[in-house]
Amino acid sequence: MHHYPSVFAHPKEDSVAGVVVFLVALPLCLGIAVACGVPPISGLVAGIIGGLVVPLISRAPLSVTGPAAGLTAIVLVEVQSLGGLAPFLTAVIVAGGLQFLLGLVRAGRFAAMVPSAVIKGMLAAIGITIVWKQLPVAFGASGGLETIATQFHGGAALIASLSLAILYGWKLTPLARNPVISPALVAVVLSSLLAEAFRGVPALALTAAQYVNVPLGGPVALFAAMPRPDFAAFLDPHVWTAAATIAVVASIETLLSLQAVDRLDPLKRHSPPDRELLAQGAANAISGLLGGLPVTSVIVRSGANVAAGGRERLSAIVHGCLLLAAVLVAGPLLNQIPLACLAAVLIQVGLNLCRPSLFTGQVKLGITQFLPFALTVAAVLALDLLKGVVVGIVLGIVFVLIENSKRAVVATRSAEGVWQMRFRRDGTFVSKPGIVSTLDEVDDGETVEIDGHDEYIDHDVKEVLATFIEDASHRGITVRVRGIDLTDVKGGGGH
């Protein structure tokens, strides 16, 4: 039985780390909500719930939960297809219930079955989607890429350019050595100051629609402004389909993030995946109920937690409390943040997900890795996230079956003309074509030794061997079989 230390075992280290994670999470919560086309308050609610609910149930010491860029494509599509945010929030509640159920049946281990190429393809497609959706915002446009030329806004473009310069140039500055300072937050502060300076320049001044819009007026006004789920939508089958999509993708992203964070943990602790699914399910159900986006464990925030010296789950709780405080008392300041700056933050996130080295790396791994990767990317962009992942998994299985059908048997002919056939992997129905092809090379009158020791041989392959033995008696072929029980196995009438 694992022993899990108290949440409050390292209050000093976790308090400092919690502040750092808050500074990283604040612009991401706002930006992801804007990227999803929903009110910024929904992103903040998701971040708060992820910080205050998940650590109470989870046993992952360094993982931080919040709205994730990986779900942006799903939110965009499903809000539109379901007819608005209210039924989508209902789907988020259902998705939380499904995740909780997955945790109860201990399904966390099965995430490892998704092929690596498919996961990389899914993330790359998400990155491409984020970039093309945020490019218009970065240029001050309110539509698609085609609207940039007609709605181009110089002030927004300058703010986005400054933000990208800060984000990508940060590692070249001495400030990069200080883990407490977040480059995204620096970009937000400087962009807000620049936007304020632009107010006196008509050609560069931003419009009200180009700023974050968090409801003001205190807790009562905020609660009144929070979106509400449509409880009647529980009976809509489309809501359940959307919920299944959210649950599957959010669970995969969470478990992948969990594995990555465990590798970063200097204490090399193991986070129980099934317990994490319970925690994520509870958080998503509550987030949807309160008008928030779906949440996952997020590697960007979790990585910041590790880098800042976080030790236990208290750091995630501190970050959630600070997000709540920011919503309650810093609304006027949040509303000074230009959307173009948040678009730049998300463009960086998207480019990291679909970086060129990811594509070249898959090419170097060969066609069996690149093709599922490339087709997953294409399917996600052409269809939707869940269908694209299914296409990738099916293709991955096909490649596995093809590979396993080859060379299941190693056959050599000795100087004396004796065929020595040895199974080097399990003999299953997918191996039959290769086995039959090998047996067809045996000439009349030859001797064949078939060795199946230490390998599983299923009934289909045994039937192939039994059929060959029956034919061999008419062709003068001598067959010796070792390690394979052919008792009561009848030939299939030819091979």
N, C-alpha and C positions, 0 to 999 in steps of 0.2 A: 504494500500500500504506500502511495506517495504521500509525503508530508509537505503541505503547502504553508509557507510562513504567513504571518498576519499581514493584512493590507498595510498596516501602520508600522511595519518592522523597520523602515528606513525613511522616516518623515522628512529629514533635511534634503536628502538626495532626490526624493520623489517630488518634493515641492518645487525645487528648481527645475527639474525635468518637466513637470506639469506646466510651468509657465512657458517654457520653450515650445512644448507641443501646442499650447494654446495659440502662440504667435504664428505657428505654421498652419494650424487648422482654421483660424478665423478667415483668412482670405480664400481658402479652399472651400469652406462651407458656403460662403457667399457665391463664389465663382461657379461651383458645381450646380447650385440652385438656378443661377442665371442661365448656365449652359443648358439646363433641362427645361427652360422655359416656364419655371414655376416661381412663385414669390420667394425672395431671399430668406424670409422667415422660415420657410420649409427646410432649407439647408441648415440653418442655425438650430432649429428644433432637433433635427437628426443628429447634429454634432453633440448637442447637450444630452440627448438620450443615450447616444453611444458612450459618452463619458460617465454618465451617472448610473446606468442600468447594467451594462455589460460587465464592468469589473466586479459587481456584487455577485454574479453567477459564474463568470468565467474563472478559470484557473491559469490563464495565460498571463505571466507576470509583466510582459513588456508590450503586448499588443494594444493598439489604440484603435477604437472603432469610430466611424463617422460616415457621412455620405461619400460615396466613392465615384471617381471618374469612370471606373469600369462599368457602372450601371447607367451612365448618361444616355447611351443609345437606347436602352430599354425604356427609360423614363420618357424620353422624347417621343418615341413611337407609341407607347401604350397610353400616355395621356391623351394623345390625339385620337387613337383608335377607340378608346373607351368613352370618348365624348367629354373629357374634362378631368380636372384634378380630383374632384370628389370621388368618383368611382375608382380612380387609380389608387387613392389612399385606402379604399376598401381592399383592393388587391394587395397592398402592402401588409395590411393586417392579416389577410389570409396567408400570404407568403411567410409571415412570422410564425403562424401556427404550423405550417408545413415544415419549416426549419426545426421548430421545437420537436415535432414528431420524428424528423430525421435523427435528431439527437437521441431521442428515447429509444429508437430501434438500432442505435449505434452504427449509423451509416457513414460516419466520418471517414472511416478507413477506405471506403470505396472511391473517394476523390482521387486516390493514387492511380486508379484505373484509366483516367482520362489521359490519352497520349500527350506527351510533352509538346509535340508539334502542333496539336490542336489548341492547346492552351496558349502557346505563343501566337498562333494565328488569330485567336480570339482577341488577345490583348492588342495585337498590331492593328486589327480592324477597328477596335475601340479608339485607339490613338488617332487613326486616320479620320474617323467620324468627328472626334473632338476638334481636331485642327480645322477641318473644313467648316464646321458649325461656328467656330469662334473667329475665324478670319474676318467675316463681315463686321462683327462687333468691334474688332480691333480697329477697323477703318471707319467706325461710326455708322455703319449701315444696319438696317433692321430686318433685312430679308436674307436671301441666299447669296452665294458668290456672285451671281449675275447682277446684284444690286450695288456692288461696291463702286462701280464706275459712275453710277448716277447719284448715289447717296454719300459719296466720299466726304469725310469730315477731317480737315487738317488737324484740328485740336486733338481728336481721338487718336489719329494715326501717330501724332507726336508722343502722346502719353503711352500708347502701346509700344512704340519704339524704345522710349526711355525704360519702360518696365522690362522689356526683353534684354536690353543692354545690361541692366542691373542683374537680372536673373542668370544670364550666361557669363557675365564678367565678374560675378561675385567671387568665384574661386580664385581669381587673380589678385584680389585685394587682401590686405592684412586682416580685415574684419572677418574673413572666412575662418580664421582660427578661433573665433569666439562662438561657441555653439549656442549661446543665448540669443544672438541676433539672427533673425530670420530674413533672408534676402527677399522673400515674398512680402513680408511686412514692410521692409524698407521701401520696396517698390510701391506698395500701397500708400505709404505716408508721403513720399516724394511726388507721386502722381496726384494725390489729393491737393498738395500745395501748388503743383503746376496748374491743375484745373482751376484752382482759386485765382491764380494769376491771370488765367485766360479770360476770366469774367469781364475784364476791361478791354478785351480785344474781340470785337464782333465777329471777325472771321474765324477765330479759334474757340470762342466760348461754347461750352457744352450745353445741350438742352437738358431739361429736367429728366427726360426719358433715358439719358445717357449716364445717369447716376444710379447707385443702389437705392432701393426704396424699402426701408424697414419701417413699419408702423410706429408712430410716436404716441405719447400720452400715458406712459406707465404700464404696469402689469395688466390692468383691466383692459386698456385699449389693445394691448398686444394679444391678450387672450381672445378678445372679440375678433381680431383680424386674422387669427390663425385659421387656415382652411380646415374644413370638416369632412370626414368621410361620408359617403352616401350608403347608409346601412341597407337600403333597398337593393343595392347592387350585389349583395351577398348571393342573390338568386340568379345573377347573370353568369352564364357559363363562360363568357369571354373574360370576365373578371378572374375566374378560377384559372383560365389558361394563362393570363398575364401573371397571376400569382405564382403558378408553377415555374414560369420563366424566371421570375425574380428570385424565387427560392433556390433554384438549381444554380443559376449564375452567381448569386450572392454567396452561396455555400462554397462553391468552387473557389471563388476569389478569396474568401475568408480563410479557407484551409491552406491555400497556396501561400497567402501572406503569413499565416501562422508558422508554416515550415520555414519560410525565409527569416522571420524574426527569431525563431529558435536557433538558427545558425548564427545570427548576430549576437545572441545572448552570451556575454562573457562567462556566465556561470553554467552555460550549456544545459539549461533546463528544458524539459519536454512539456509542451502544452497539450493537454488531452483534447483531441478534436471533437469528440462527441459532447463534452461539456461546453465547448465553444459554440457548437450548433444550438444547444439549449439557450445559451446566453444571447446569441445573435437573434434567435427566433423571438425571444421575449422582447428584445429591444426593437425589432422591426414591428411587432404587433403594437407596442406602445407608441412608436414613432408614427405609424400610420394613423392611430387613433387621435394623436395630437396634431396632425397636419404636417408631419415630417416626411422627408424622403427615405427610401430604404437605405440601410447601412450595411457595411461590411467591415471586417478588419482591414486597415489600410496601411500598406507598407511605407508610404511617405511619412505619415505621422508616427508610425511605430519605429521607423529608422531614426527619426529625430529624437524620440524618447530614449533609444539606446545611446545615441551620440551624446545626449545631454546628461547621461549618468543615471537614468532611471533604474530602479531596482525592483519595484513591486507595483501592484495595480493602483496604488494611491496616486501615481503620476497621472493616470488616465482620469481619475476622479477629479483631481485638481484642474485639469484642462476643461472638464465638463462644467465645473463650478464657475470658472472664469468666462466660459462662453455664455453661461446663463447671466452672469453679472454684466457682460458686454451688451447683451440684448436688453436688459432692464434699464441700464443707466447710460449707455453710450450710443443710443439710437441716432442722435444728431450727428455724431462723428462718423458712424457707419454710412449715413446718407451722403457724406461728402466723398465717398469712394467712387471714382469713375469706372464704369463697366469695361472700358477699354483696357484698364489695368488688369482687372480680373480675367479678361479674355487672354491677355498675354501670359498670365500665370497658368491658365489651362492649356494654352498652346504649347508651353514648355512641357507640361505633363503629357500631352498627347504625343509630342515629338519623342519623348523618352520611351513611350510605349511602342512606337513604330520606327525606331531609329534604324538607319540603313544597315548597321552591323548585324542587326537581327536577321535581316533578309539574306545578307551574304553568308552569315553563319549557317543558316539552314541549307543554302545551296551547297556549301562545303560538306554537309553531312550526307548528301546524296539524294537521289530521287525519292527514296522511300520516306525521307523526312521532309523534303522540300514540297513535294506534291500535296500531302495532307495539309501542310502549313498554308501554301498558296491558295488551295481551294477553300480552306476554312475562311481565310481573309475575304476571298471573292464571294463566298456564300453569305457571310455575315453582312457584307456591304450590299449585296443584291437582295437578300431576303430579310432576315432579322437575326438577332444574336443567338437565340436558342436553336433555330433551324440551322444556322451556320455551324454551330457546335455539333449538332447531330450529324450533319453532312461530314464534318471532319472526323468524328468518331467512327462512323460507318466506313469511311475511306481508310482510316487507320486499321480497323479490323480486317478489311480486305487485304491490305498489305501484309498484315501478320499471317493471314491464311495462305497467301501466295508464298511468303517466305518459308512457312512451315511445310508447305507442300513440296518444297525443293530439298533434294539431298537428305531426306530422312534416313536413307540407307546409303552406306558407303560400300561400294562393290569393287573388288579387285580380283584379277585372275592370276593365279600362281603359275610358276614355270611348268608345273605338272598339268596345267589346264583346269584346275579346280577353282570354281567361283567361290569367293569368300564374301558373304554379304552380312554386314553388321549394322544394326540400328544405332544411330548416334543421337537420336532424340526419340521422344514418344511417337509411336505409330498410331495415328488417328485417321479419321476419314479424309481429312484434307491432304494426308500424305499418300493416298492411294494412287493418284496419277503418276507420281514419281516412282513408287514401288513397282507398279505395273510396267512402266517403261524400262526399269532396270531388269525385271524378270524377262522381258521380251528379248533381251540381248543374249539370253542363254540358248546355246545351240543344242540340237539333238545329241544325245549320248554323253553330255558333259555331267560333271558332278557339281552340286551346289551345296554349300554349307551356310545356313542362315542362323545368325546369333542375335538373340533379343534379350540377353541378360541385362538386368538392372534398368530396363525401360518398360513403360506401360504400352501394351499393344491392345488396341480396342478390337471389338468383334468384327468390324468392317475389314480391317487389315487381316485378321485371322482368316476370314472367308477368302480373301484374295490368295493368301498362302495355301489354304486348303485346296482351292481350285487349281492352283499351279501344281501342287503335289499330285492331284488326280490326273492332270494332263501329262505330267512327267512320266507316269507309268506307261503311257502309250508312246512316248518319244525316247525311251531309253535313258532318261535323265535320272541320276541318283540324287536324292535330296536328303540332307541331314539337318535337323532343326534342333537348336539348343536354346533353352531359356524361354520358350514359348509353348504354352499348353494348348494344343489343338484338339484335345479330347472333346468329343461331341460337336465339333465344328464341321459343318458340311460345306462343300464347295458351292460357289455361286453359279456354276454352269459356264465357266470360261472366264478369262481375265483380259 
